[in-house]
Amino acid sequence: MLNAQPQPGHSAPNAVDATMHTYSIRLRPGQDLKTELESLVKQQRIGAGAILTCVGSLTDVTIRLANQEKGSVWKGHFEIVSLVGTLSVNGSHIHLSVSDSTGRTIGGHLLEGCTVYTTAELLIGVMPDIEYVREIDPTFGYQELAIRKRKRK
């Protein structure tokens, strides 16, 4: 049974309620997955968004593996088995998993250099009442997600 109580010495996470609308997108052969996502975020001025689902295929894959400083590159034909992340004009955080023709699966931080092979079909959720920002977390010194209610003009 799930214990919803915070553990001693830990506080409960702050959850922020928000309504959502969606964008459905199809990327075409030759397009770069990360570049196109960044373009959508800028064009639509997305302050708080999430990748809800993505299916498709890639010919080139460039990701940064866990705890590595530089990206790694694979060439071939790959199925997108997972694309997840938070999107914001203030900084996005996206992870990609792909499988090859043998079913071997790799994953990590999405970088530029992931070229669409036949298609990439995405559903993006956007929460217009909140905004994602990145703030230094003193635990490790990385810029991590902070959620803010969006100010109405």
FIMARKOL-391039 format. One record per atom (N, C-alpha, C): residue in one letter; atom name; y, z, x. Coordinates in nm, 2 decimals. Atoms other than C-alpha are relative to their C-alpha. Layout:
// residues N
{rec "A"; "CA"; {Y; Z; X}}
...
END
This chain:
// residues 153
{rec "M"; "N"; {-0.12; 0.00; 0.08}}
{rec "M"; "CA"; {0.00; 0.00; 0.00}}
{rec "M"; "C"; {0.12; 0.00; 0.09}}
{rec "L"; "N"; {-0.12; 0.01; -0.08}}
{rec "L"; "CA"; {0.34; -0.09; 0.13}}
{rec "L"; "C"; {0.09; 0.12; -0.02}}
{rec "N"; "N"; {-0.08; -0.12; 0.00}}
{rec "N"; "CA"; {0.55; 0.21; 0.22}}
{rec "N"; "C"; {0.15; -0.04; 0.02}}
{rec "A"; "N"; {-0.13; 0.05; -0.01}}
{rec "A"; "CA"; {0.91; 0.13; 0.14}}
{rec "A"; "C"; {0.10; 0.10; 0.06}}
{rec "Q"; "N"; {-0.08; -0.11; -0.05}}
{rec "Q"; "CA"; {1.04; 0.46; 0.29}}
{rec "Q"; "C"; {0.02; -0.03; 0.15}}
{rec "P"; "N"; {-0.02; 0.02; -0.14}}
{rec "P"; "CA"; {1.21; 0.43; 0.63}}
{rec "P"; "C"; {-0.08; 0.10; 0.08}}
{rec "Q"; "N"; {0.07; -0.09; -0.10}}
{rec "Q"; "CA"; {1.02; 0.58; 0.93}}
{rec "Q"; "C"; {0.10; 0.10; 0.05}}
{rec "P"; "N"; {-0.09; -0.10; -0.06}}
{rec "P"; "CA"; {1.16; 0.90; 1.08}}
{rec "P"; "C"; {0.08; -0.06; 0.12}}
{rec "G"; "N"; {-0.08; 0.05; -0.10}}
{rec "G"; "CA"; {1.45; 0.81; 1.31}}
{rec "G"; "C"; {0.05; -0.15; -0.02}}
{rec "H"; "N"; {-0.04; 0.13; 0.03}}
{rec "H"; "CA"; {1.50; 0.47; 1.15}}
{rec "H"; "C"; {0.06; 0.00; -0.14}}
{rec "S"; "N"; {-0.06; 0.02; 0.13}}
{rec "S"; "CA"; {1.73; 0.37; 0.86}}
{rec "S"; "C"; {-0.05; -0.12; -0.07}}
{rec "A"; "N"; {0.05; 0.12; 0.08}}
{rec "A"; "CA"; {1.64; 0.14; 0.58}}
{rec "A"; "C"; {0.09; -0.12; 0.02}}
{rec "P"; "N"; {-0.08; 0.12; -0.02}}
{rec "P"; "CA"; {1.76; -0.22; 0.62}}
{rec "P"; "C"; {0.10; -0.01; -0.11}}
{rec "N"; "N"; {-0.10; 0.03; 0.10}}
{rec "N"; "CA"; {2.08; -0.31; 0.44}}
{rec "N"; "C"; {-0.03; -0.14; -0.06}}
{rec "A"; "N"; {0.02; 0.13; 0.06}}
{rec "A"; "CA"; {2.00; -0.59; 0.19}}
{rec "A"; "C"; {0.12; -0.04; -0.08}}
{rec "V"; "N"; {-0.12; 0.05; 0.07}}
{rec "V"; "CA"; {2.28; -0.81; 0.05}}
{rec "V"; "C"; {-0.05; -0.10; -0.10}}
{rec "D"; "N"; {0.04; 0.09; 0.11}}
{rec "D"; "CA"; {2.22; -0.97; -0.29}}
{rec "D"; "C"; {0.10; -0.12; 0.00}}
{rec "A"; "N"; {-0.09; 0.12; 0.01}}
{rec "A"; "CA"; {2.35; -1.33; -0.32}}
{rec "A"; "C"; {-0.07; -0.11; -0.08}}
{rec "T"; "N"; {0.06; 0.12; 0.07}}
{rec "T"; "CA"; {2.30; -1.63; -0.55}}
{rec "T"; "C"; {-0.01; -0.11; 0.10}}
{rec "M"; "N"; {0.03; 0.11; -0.09}}
{rec "M"; "CA"; {2.18; -1.96; -0.40}}
{rec "M"; "C"; {0.01; -0.13; -0.08}}
{rec "H"; "N"; {0.02; 0.14; 0.04}}
{rec "H"; "CA"; {2.22; -2.33; -0.45}}
{rec "H"; "C"; {-0.07; -0.07; 0.11}}
{rec "T"; "N"; {0.08; 0.07; -0.10}}
{rec "T"; "CA"; {2.02; -2.59; -0.27}}
{rec "T"; "C"; {0.04; -0.14; 0.03}}
{rec "Y"; "N"; {-0.01; 0.14; -0.04}}
{rec "Y"; "CA"; {2.04; -2.92; -0.08}}
{rec "Y"; "C"; {-0.13; -0.05; 0.03}}
{rec "S"; "N"; {0.12; 0.07; -0.04}}
{rec "S"; "CA"; {1.75; -3.16; -0.06}}
{rec "S"; "C"; {0.04; -0.12; 0.09}}
{rec "I"; "N"; {-0.04; 0.10; -0.11}}
{rec "I"; "CA"; {1.76; -3.39; 0.25}}
{rec "I"; "C"; {-0.12; -0.07; 0.05}}
{rec "R"; "N"; {0.11; 0.07; -0.08}}
{rec "R"; "CA"; {1.54; -3.66; 0.40}}
{rec "R"; "C"; {0.06; -0.06; 0.12}}
{rec "L"; "N"; {-0.04; 0.07; -0.12}}
{rec "L"; "CA"; {1.59; -3.75; 0.76}}
{rec "L"; "C"; {-0.09; -0.11; 0.03}}
{rec "R"; "N"; {0.07; 0.13; -0.02}}
{rec "R"; "CA"; {1.48; -4.09; 0.88}}
{rec "R"; "C"; {-0.05; -0.01; 0.14}}
{rec "P"; "N"; {0.05; 0.02; -0.13}}
{rec "P"; "CA"; {1.29; -4.22; 1.18}}
{rec "P"; "C"; {0.12; -0.02; 0.11}}
{rec "G"; "N"; {-0.09; 0.01; -0.11}}
{rec "G"; "CA"; {1.48; -4.18; 1.51}}
{rec "G"; "C"; {0.11; 0.11; 0.00}}
{rec "Q"; "N"; {-0.10; -0.10; 0.00}}
{rec "Q"; "CA"; {1.71; -3.90; 1.39}}
{rec "Q"; "C"; {-0.04; 0.13; 0.07}}
{rec "D"; "N"; {0.02; -0.13; -0.07}}
{rec "D"; "CA"; {1.74; -3.57; 1.58}}
{rec "D"; "C"; {0.00; 0.11; -0.10}}
{rec "L"; "N"; {0.01; -0.10; 0.10}}
{rec "L"; "CA"; {1.63; -3.28; 1.37}}
{rec "L"; "C"; {0.11; 0.11; 0.02}}
{rec "K"; "N"; {-0.11; -0.10; -0.02}}
{rec "K"; "CA"; {1.87; -3.02; 1.53}}
{rec "K"; "C"; {0.14; -0.06; -0.02}}
{rec "T"; "N"; {-0.13; 0.07; 0.01}}
{rec "T"; "CA"; {2.16; -3.26; 1.55}}
{rec "T"; "C"; {0.04; -0.02; -0.15}}
{rec "E"; "N"; {-0.03; 0.02; 0.14}}
{rec "E"; "CA"; {2.13; -3.35; 1.18}}
{rec "E"; "C"; {0.02; 0.13; -0.08}}
{rec "L"; "N"; {-0.03; -0.13; 0.07}}
{rec "L"; "CA"; {2.10; -2.99; 1.07}}
{rec "L"; "C"; {0.13; 0.06; 0.03}}
{rec "E"; "N"; {-0.14; -0.05; -0.04}}
{rec "E"; "CA"; {2.41; -2.89; 1.27}}
{rec "E"; "C"; {0.11; -0.08; -0.07}}
{rec "S"; "N"; {-0.09; 0.09; 0.07}}
{rec "S"; "CA"; {2.59; -3.19; 1.12}}
{rec "S"; "C"; {0.02; 0.04; -0.15}}
{rec "L"; "N"; {0.00; -0.04; 0.14}}
{rec "L"; "CA"; {2.50; -3.08; 0.76}}
{rec "L"; "C"; {0.07; 0.13; -0.01}}
{rec "V"; "N"; {-0.06; -0.13; 0.01}}
{rec "V"; "CA"; {2.61; -2.72; 0.83}}
{rec "V"; "C"; {0.15; -0.02; 0.02}}
{rec "K"; "N"; {-0.14; 0.02; -0.02}}
{rec "K"; "CA"; {2.95; -2.84; 0.96}}
{rec "K"; "C"; {0.06; -0.08; -0.12}}
{rec "Q"; "N"; {-0.05; 0.08; 0.11}}
{rec "Q"; "CA"; {3.00; -3.11; 0.69}}
{rec "Q"; "C"; {0.01; 0.08; -0.13}}
{rec "Q"; "N"; {0.00; -0.08; 0.12}}
{rec "Q"; "CA"; {2.92; -2.87; 0.41}}
{rec "Q"; "C"; {0.06; 0.14; 0.02}}
{rec "R"; "N"; {-0.06; -0.13; -0.03}}
{rec "R"; "CA"; {3.09; -2.57; 0.58}}
{rec "R"; "C"; {-0.09; 0.11; -0.05}}
{rec "I"; "N"; {0.10; -0.10; 0.04}}
{rec "I"; "CA"; {2.78; -2.36; 0.53}}
{rec "I"; "C"; {0.03; 0.13; 0.08}}
{rec "G"; "N"; {-0.02; -0.13; -0.07}}
{rec "G"; "CA"; {2.86; -1.99; 0.60}}
{rec "G"; "C"; {-0.12; 0.08; 0.00}}
{rec "A"; "N"; {0.13; -0.07; 0.01}}
{rec "A"; "CA"; {2.52; -1.86; 0.50}}
{rec "A"; "C"; {-0.10; -0.09; -0.07}}
{rec "G"; "N"; {0.11; 0.09; 0.05}}
{rec "G"; "CA"; {2.21; -2.08; 0.46}}
{rec "G"; "C"; {-0.13; 0.03; 0.06}}
{rec "A"; "N"; {0.13; -0.02; -0.05}}
{rec "A"; "CA"; {1.84; -2.08; 0.51}}
{rec "A"; "C"; {-0.08; -0.13; -0.02}}
{rec "I"; "N"; {0.10; 0.11; 0.02}}
{rec "I"; "CA"; {1.57; -2.35; 0.56}}
{rec "I"; "C"; {-0.11; 0.06; -0.08}}
{rec "L"; "N"; {0.11; -0.05; 0.10}}
{rec "L"; "CA"; {1.34; -2.30; 0.26}}
{rec "L"; "C"; {-0.13; -0.07; 0.03}}
{rec "T"; "N"; {0.12; 0.07; -0.04}}
{rec "T"; "CA"; {1.09; -2.57; 0.36}}
{rec "T"; "C"; {0.03; -0.13; 0.07}}
{rec "C"; "N"; {-0.01; 0.13; -0.06}}
{rec "C"; "CA"; {1.04; -2.88; 0.57}}
{rec "C"; "C"; {-0.14; -0.05; 0.03}}
{rec "V"; "N"; {0.12; 0.07; -0.04}}
{rec "V"; "CA"; {0.76; -3.13; 0.61}}
{rec "V"; "C"; {0.04; -0.13; 0.06}}
{rec "G"; "N"; {-0.03; 0.12; -0.07}}
{rec "G"; "CA"; {0.75; -3.43; 0.83}}
{rec "G"; "C"; {-0.07; -0.02; 0.13}}
{rec "S"; "N"; {0.07; 0.03; -0.13}}
{rec "S"; "CA"; {0.66; -3.57; 1.17}}
{rec "S"; "C"; {0.11; -0.03; 0.10}}
{rec "L"; "N"; {-0.09; 0.02; -0.11}}
{rec "L"; "CA"; {0.82; -3.59; 1.51}}
{rec "L"; "C"; {-0.08; -0.08; 0.11}}
{rec "T"; "N"; {0.06; 0.07; -0.12}}
{rec "T"; "CA"; {0.76; -3.81; 1.82}}
{rec "T"; "C"; {0.03; 0.08; 0.13}}
{rec "D"; "N"; {-0.04; -0.08; -0.12}}
{rec "D"; "CA"; {0.94; -3.59; 2.07}}
{rec "D"; "C"; {0.03; 0.14; -0.05}}
{rec "V"; "N"; {-0.02; -0.14; 0.03}}
{rec "V"; "CA"; {0.95; -3.21; 2.06}}
{rec "V"; "C"; {0.06; 0.07; 0.11}}
{rec "T"; "N"; {-0.06; -0.08; -0.10}}
{rec "T"; "CA"; {1.19; -2.99; 2.25}}
{rec "T"; "C"; {0.03; 0.13; -0.06}}
{rec "I"; "N"; {-0.02; -0.13; 0.05}}
{rec "I"; "CA"; {1.17; -2.62; 2.20}}
{rec "I"; "C"; {0.01; 0.10; 0.12}}
{rec "R"; "N"; {0.00; -0.11; -0.10}}
{rec "R"; "CA"; {1.24; -2.30; 2.39}}
{rec "R"; "C"; {-0.10; 0.10; -0.04}}
{rec "L"; "N"; {0.11; -0.09; 0.03}}
{rec "L"; "CA"; {0.93; -2.09; 2.41}}
{rec "L"; "C"; {0.04; 0.14; 0.01}}
{rec "A"; "N"; {-0.03; -0.15; 0.00}}
{rec "A"; "CA"; {0.93; -1.71; 2.37}}
{rec "A"; "C"; {0.03; 0.05; 0.14}}
{rec "N"; "N"; {-0.04; -0.07; -0.12}}
{rec "N"; "CA"; {1.11; -1.52; 2.64}}
{rec "N"; "C"; {0.02; -0.10; 0.12}}
{rec "Q"; "N"; {-0.03; 0.10; -0.10}}
{rec "Q"; "CA"; {1.19; -1.84; 2.84}}
{rec "Q"; "C"; {0.15; -0.04; -0.01}}
{rec "E"; "N"; {-0.14; 0.04; 0.00}}
{rec "E"; "CA"; {1.54; -1.95; 2.95}}
{rec "E"; "C"; {0.02; -0.15; -0.02}}
{rec "K"; "N"; {-0.01; 0.15; 0.02}}
{rec "K"; "CA"; {1.48; -2.33; 2.94}}
{rec "K"; "C"; {-0.09; -0.05; -0.10}}
{rec "G"; "N"; {0.08; 0.07; 0.10}}
{rec "G"; "CA"; {1.34; -2.57; 2.69}}
{rec "G"; "C"; {-0.12; -0.07; 0.07}}
{rec "S"; "N"; {0.12; 0.08; -0.04}}
{rec "S"; "CA"; {1.00; -2.75; 2.72}}
{rec "S"; "C"; {-0.01; -0.12; -0.09}}
{rec "V"; "N"; {0.00; 0.13; 0.07}}
{rec "V"; "CA"; {0.94; -3.11; 2.61}}
{rec "V"; "C"; {-0.15; -0.05; -0.01}}
{rec "W"; "N"; {0.13; 0.06; 0.02}}
{rec "W"; "CA"; {0.63; -3.27; 2.46}}
{rec "W"; "C"; {0.03; -0.14; -0.06}}
{rec "K"; "N"; {0.00; 0.13; 0.06}}
{rec "K"; "CA"; {0.58; -3.64; 2.38}}
{rec "K"; "C"; {-0.13; -0.03; -0.07}}
{rec "G"; "N"; {0.12; 0.03; 0.07}}
{rec "G"; "CA"; {0.34; -3.78; 2.13}}
{rec "G"; "C"; {0.03; -0.01; -0.15}}
{rec "H"; "N"; {-0.02; 0.00; 0.15}}
{rec "H"; "CA"; {0.30; -3.76; 1.75}}
{rec "H"; "C"; {-0.04; 0.14; -0.05}}
{rec "F"; "N"; {0.02; -0.14; 0.05}}
{rec "F"; "CA"; {0.33; -3.42; 1.58}}
{rec "F"; "C"; {0.04; 0.02; -0.14}}
{rec "E"; "N"; {-0.04; -0.04; 0.14}}
{rec "E"; "CA"; {0.33; -3.28; 1.23}}
{rec "E"; "C"; {0.08; 0.13; 0.00}}
{rec "I"; "N"; {-0.07; -0.12; 0.01}}
{rec "I"; "CA"; {0.59; -3.03; 1.14}}
{rec "I"; "C"; {-0.08; 0.09; -0.09}}
{rec "V"; "N"; {0.07; -0.09; 0.09}}
{rec "V"; "CA"; {0.40; -2.73; 1.01}}
{rec "V"; "C"; {0.08; 0.12; -0.04}}
{rec "S"; "N"; {-0.09; -0.10; 0.04}}
{rec "S"; "CA"; {0.69; -2.49; 0.99}}
{rec "S"; "C"; {0.14; -0.02; 0.06}}
{rec "L"; "N"; {-0.14; 0.00; -0.05}}
{rec "L"; "CA"; {1.07; -2.50; 1.02}}
{rec "L"; "C"; {0.07; 0.11; -0.08}}
{rec "V"; "N"; {-0.06; -0.11; 0.07}}
{rec "V"; "CA"; {1.24; -2.17; 0.94}}
{rec "V"; "C"; {0.13; 0.04; 0.08}}
{rec "G"; "N"; {-0.12; -0.05; -0.07}}
{rec "G"; "CA"; {1.58; -2.02; 1.02}}
{rec "G"; "C"; {0.12; 0.02; -0.10}}
{rec "T"; "N"; {-0.13; -0.02; 0.07}}
{rec "T"; "CA"; {1.93; -1.91; 0.92}}
{rec "T"; "C"; {0.10; -0.10; 0.05}}
{rec "L"; "N"; {-0.10; 0.11; -0.04}}
{rec "L"; "CA"; {2.21; -2.16; 0.92}}
{rec "L"; "C"; {0.14; 0.05; -0.03}}
{rec "S"; "N"; {-0.13; -0.03; 0.02}}
{rec "S"; "CA"; {2.58; -2.10; 0.96}}
{rec "S"; "C"; {0.09; -0.07; 0.10}}
{rec "V"; "N"; {-0.09; 0.06; -0.09}}
{rec "V"; "CA"; {2.89; -2.26; 1.11}}
{rec "V"; "C"; {0.04; 0.10; 0.11}}
{rec "N"; "N"; {-0.02; -0.10; -0.10}}
{rec "N"; "CA"; {2.91; -1.93; 1.30}}
{rec "N"; "C"; {-0.11; 0.02; 0.09}}
{rec "G"; "N"; {0.11; -0.01; -0.09}}
{rec "G"; "CA"; {2.58; -1.98; 1.47}}
{rec "G"; "C"; {-0.13; 0.00; -0.09}}
{rec "S"; "N"; {0.13; 0.01; 0.07}}
{rec "S"; "CA"; {2.23; -2.09; 1.34}}
{rec "S"; "C"; {-0.11; 0.05; 0.09}}
{rec "H"; "N"; {0.12; -0.05; -0.07}}
{rec "H"; "CA"; {1.89; -1.95; 1.45}}
{rec "H"; "C"; {-0.12; -0.06; -0.07}}
{rec "I"; "N"; {0.11; 0.08; 0.06}}
{rec "I"; "CA"; {1.60; -2.19; 1.39}}
{rec "I"; "C"; {-0.12; -0.01; 0.09}}
{rec "H"; "N"; {0.13; 0.01; -0.07}}
{rec "H"; "CA"; {1.23; -2.19; 1.49}}
{rec "H"; "C"; {-0.08; -0.11; -0.06}}
{rec "L"; "N"; {0.08; 0.11; 0.03}}
{rec "L"; "CA"; {1.00; -2.49; 1.48}}
{rec "L"; "C"; {-0.14; 0.02; 0.05}}
{rec "S"; "N"; {0.14; 0.01; -0.04}}
{rec "S"; "CA"; {0.62; -2.51; 1.48}}
{rec "S"; "C"; {-0.05; -0.14; -0.03}}
{rec "V"; "N"; {0.05; 0.13; 0.02}}
{rec "V"; "CA"; {0.44; -2.84; 1.52}}
{rec "V"; "C"; {-0.15; 0.00; 0.05}}
{rec "S"; "N"; {0.14; 0.01; -0.05}}
{rec "S"; "CA"; {0.07; -2.94; 1.56}}
{rec "S"; "C"; {-0.02; -0.15; 0.04}}
{rec "D"; "N"; {0.04; 0.13; -0.05}}
{rec "D"; "CA"; {-0.08; -3.23; 1.75}}
{rec "D"; "C"; {-0.12; -0.06; -0.07}}
{rec "S"; "N"; {0.11; 0.06; 0.07}}
{rec "S"; "CA"; {-0.37; -3.46; 1.65}}
{rec "S"; "C"; {-0.13; 0.08; 0.01}}
{rec "T"; "N"; {0.12; -0.09; 0.00}}
{rec "T"; "CA"; {-0.62; -3.19; 1.75}}
{rec "T"; "C"; {0.02; 0.13; -0.08}}
{rec "G"; "N"; {-0.03; -0.13; 0.07}}
{rec "G"; "CA"; {-0.45; -2.92; 1.55}}
{rec "G"; "C"; {0.06; 0.11; 0.08}}
{rec "R"; "N"; {-0.07; -0.10; -0.09}}
{rec "R"; "CA"; {-0.31; -2.74; 1.85}}
{rec "R"; "C"; {0.14; 0.01; -0.04}}
{rec "T"; "N"; {-0.14; -0.02; 0.05}}
{rec "T"; "CA"; {0.01; -2.58; 1.74}}
{rec "T"; "C"; {0.08; 0.08; 0.10}}
{rec "I"; "N"; {-0.09; -0.07; -0.09}}
{rec "I"; "CA"; {0.31; -2.47; 1.94}}
{rec "I"; "C"; {0.13; 0.02; -0.08}}
{rec "G"; "N"; {-0.13; -0.03; 0.07}}
{rec "G"; "CA"; {0.64; -2.32; 1.83}}
{rec "G"; "C"; {0.09; 0.08; 0.09}}
{rec "G"; "N"; {-0.11; -0.07; -0.07}}
{rec "G"; "CA"; {0.97; -2.18; 1.95}}
{rec "G"; "C"; {0.13; -0.03; -0.06}}
{rec "H"; "N"; {-0.13; 0.03; 0.04}}
{rec "H"; "CA"; {1.34; -2.21; 1.92}}
{rec "H"; "C"; {0.03; -0.15; 0.00}}
{rec "L"; "N"; {-0.03; 0.15; 0.02}}
{rec "L"; "CA"; {1.45; -2.56; 1.79}}
{rec "L"; "C"; {0.12; -0.03; 0.10}}
{rec "L"; "N"; {-0.10; 0.05; -0.08}}
{rec "L"; "CA"; {1.65; -2.75; 2.05}}
{rec "L"; "C"; {0.02; -0.15; -0.03}}
{rec "E"; "N"; {-0.02; 0.14; 0.02}}
{rec "E"; "CA"; {1.80; -3.10; 2.05}}
{rec "E"; "C"; {-0.11; -0.07; 0.08}}
{rec "G"; "N"; {0.11; 0.07; -0.07}}
{rec "G"; "CA"; {1.54; -3.36; 2.14}}
{rec "G"; "C"; {-0.12; 0.00; -0.08}}
{rec "C"; "N"; {0.11; 0.01; 0.10}}
{rec "C"; "CA"; {1.32; -3.34; 1.83}}
{rec "C"; "C"; {0.02; -0.12; -0.08}}
{rec "T"; "N"; {-0.03; 0.13; 0.07}}
{rec "T"; "CA"; {1.30; -3.70; 1.71}}
{rec "T"; "C"; {-0.09; -0.02; -0.12}}
{rec "V"; "N"; {0.08; 0.03; 0.12}}
{rec "V"; "CA"; {1.18; -3.78; 1.36}}
{rec "V"; "C"; {-0.08; -0.12; 0.02}}
{rec "Y"; "N"; {0.09; 0.12; -0.01}}
{rec "Y"; "CA"; {0.88; -4.01; 1.35}}
{rec "Y"; "C"; {0.00; -0.08; -0.13}}
{rec "T"; "N"; {0.00; 0.08; 0.12}}
{rec "T"; "CA"; {0.83; -4.11; 0.99}}
{rec "T"; "C"; {0.10; 0.06; -0.10}}
{rec "T"; "N"; {-0.09; -0.07; 0.09}}
{rec "T"; "CA"; {1.03; -3.85; 0.79}}
{rec "T"; "C"; {0.01; 0.14; 0.03}}
{rec "A"; "N"; {-0.01; -0.14; 0.00}}
{rec "A"; "CA"; {1.16; -3.50; 0.77}}
{rec "A"; "C"; {0.06; 0.04; -0.13}}
{rec "E"; "N"; {-0.05; -0.03; 0.13}}
{rec "E"; "CA"; {1.20; -3.37; 0.42}}
{rec "E"; "C"; {0.03; 0.15; -0.01}}
{rec "L"; "N"; {-0.05; -0.14; -0.01}}
{rec "L"; "CA"; {1.41; -3.05; 0.40}}
{rec "L"; "C"; {0.05; 0.05; -0.13}}
{rec "L"; "N"; {-0.06; -0.06; 0.11}}
{rec "L"; "CA"; {1.51; -2.81; 0.13}}
{rec "L"; "C"; {0.08; 0.12; 0.06}}
{rec "I"; "N"; {-0.09; -0.10; -0.06}}
{rec "I"; "CA"; {1.81; -2.59; 0.24}}
{rec "I"; "C"; {0.06; 0.08; -0.11}}
{rec "G"; "N"; {-0.06; -0.09; 0.09}}
{rec "G"; "CA"; {1.93; -2.29; 0.05}}
{rec "G"; "C"; {0.13; 0.05; 0.05}}
{rec "V"; "N"; {-0.13; -0.05; -0.04}}
{rec "V"; "CA"; {2.30; -2.19; 0.06}}
{rec "V"; "C"; {0.05; 0.11; -0.09}}
{rec "M"; "N"; {-0.05; -0.11; 0.07}}
{rec "M"; "CA"; {2.45; -1.86; -0.04}}
{rec "M"; "C"; {0.15; 0.00; 0.01}}
{rec "P"; "N"; {-0.14; 0.01; -0.01}}
{rec "P"; "CA"; {2.82; -1.92; -0.11}}
{rec "P"; "C"; {0.08; 0.13; 0.00}}
{rec "D"; "N"; {-0.07; -0.13; 0.01}}
{rec "D"; "CA"; {2.91; -1.55; -0.17}}
{rec "D"; "C"; {-0.01; 0.08; 0.13}}
{rec "I"; "N"; {0.01; -0.08; -0.12}}
{rec "I"; "CA"; {2.81; -1.43; 0.18}}
{rec "I"; "C"; {0.02; -0.10; 0.12}}
{rec "E"; "N"; {-0.02; 0.08; -0.12}}
{rec "E"; "CA"; {2.87; -1.54; 0.54}}
{rec "E"; "C"; {-0.09; 0.07; 0.11}}
{rec "Y"; "N"; {0.07; -0.05; -0.12}}
{rec "Y"; "CA"; {2.65; -1.51; 0.85}}
{rec "Y"; "C"; {0.08; -0.01; 0.12}}
{rec "V"; "N"; {-0.07; 0.00; -0.12}}
{rec "V"; "CA"; {2.81; -1.41; 1.17}}
{rec "V"; "C"; {-0.09; 0.05; 0.11}}
{rec "R"; "N"; {0.08; -0.05; -0.11}}
{rec "R"; "CA"; {2.67; -1.33; 1.51}}
{rec "R"; "C"; {0.08; 0.11; 0.08}}
{rec "E"; "N"; {-0.07; -0.11; -0.07}}
{rec "E"; "CA"; {2.75; -1.00; 1.68}}
{rec "E"; "C"; {-0.10; 0.05; 0.11}}
{rec "I"; "N"; {0.09; -0.06; -0.10}}
{rec "I"; "CA"; {2.62; -0.84; 2.00}}
{rec "I"; "C"; {-0.07; 0.12; -0.05}}
{rec "D"; "N"; {0.08; -0.11; 0.04}}
{rec "D"; "CA"; {2.34; -0.60; 1.93}}
{rec "D"; "C"; {-0.02; 0.08; 0.14}}
{rec "P"; "N"; {0.01; -0.07; -0.12}}
{rec "P"; "CA"; {2.35; -0.33; 2.20}}
{rec "P"; "C"; {-0.14; 0.03; 0.05}}
{rec "T"; "N"; {0.14; -0.02; -0.04}}
{rec "T"; "CA"; {1.97; -0.29; 2.20}}
{rec "T"; "C"; {-0.04; -0.09; 0.12}}
{rec "F"; "N"; {0.04; 0.09; -0.11}}
{rec "F"; "CA"; {1.91; -0.60; 2.41}}
{rec "F"; "C"; {0.12; -0.09; 0.05}}
{rec "G"; "N"; {-0.11; 0.07; -0.05}}
{rec "G"; "CA"; {2.26; -0.75; 2.44}}
{rec "G"; "C"; {0.01; -0.14; -0.06}}
{rec "Y"; "N"; {0.00; 0.13; 0.06}}
{rec "Y"; "CA"; {2.19; -1.06; 2.23}}
{rec "Y"; "C"; {0.09; 0.00; -0.12}}
{rec "Q"; "N"; {-0.08; 0.02; 0.13}}
{rec "Q"; "CA"; {2.41; -1.20; 1.95}}
{rec "Q"; "C"; {-0.10; -0.01; -0.11}}
{rec "E"; "N"; {0.10; 0.00; 0.11}}
{rec "E"; "CA"; {2.22; -1.11; 1.63}}
{rec "E"; "C"; {0.08; -0.01; -0.13}}
{rec "L"; "N"; {-0.06; 0.02; 0.14}}
{rec "L"; "CA"; {2.28; -1.17; 1.26}}
{rec "L"; "C"; {0.07; 0.12; -0.05}}
{rec "A"; "N"; {-0.07; -0.09; 0.08}}
{rec "A"; "CA"; {2.54; -0.98; 1.07}}
{rec "A"; "C"; {0.04; -0.07; -0.13}}
{rec "I"; "N"; {-0.02; 0.06; 0.13}}
{rec "I"; "CA"; {2.58; -1.04; 0.70}}
{rec "I"; "C"; {0.13; 0.06; -0.06}}
{rec "R"; "N"; {-0.13; -0.05; 0.06}}
{rec "R"; "CA"; {2.93; -1.02; 0.53}}
{rec "R"; "C"; {0.02; -0.06; -0.13}}
{rec "K"; "N"; {-0.05; 0.06; 0.13}}
{rec "K"; "CA"; {3.05; -1.07; 0.18}}
{rec "K"; "C"; {0.11; -0.09; 0.03}}
{rec "R"; "N"; {-0.10; 0.10; -0.03}}
{rec "R"; "CA"; {3.26; -1.38; 0.18}}
{rec "R"; "C"; {0.13; 0.04; -0.08}}
{rec "K"; "N"; {-0.13; -0.03; 0.06}}
{rec "K"; "CA"; {3.63; -1.32; 0.11}}
{rec "K"; "C"; {0.05; -0.12; -0.08}}
{rec "R"; "N"; {-0.06; 0.10; 0.10}}
{rec "R"; "CA"; {3.77; -1.51; -0.19}}
{rec "R"; "C"; {0.14; -0.03; 0.03}}
{rec "K"; "N"; {-0.14; 0.03; -0.03}}
{rec "K"; "CA"; {4.09; -1.70; -0.13}}
{rec "K"; "C"; {0.08; -0.01; -0.13}}
END
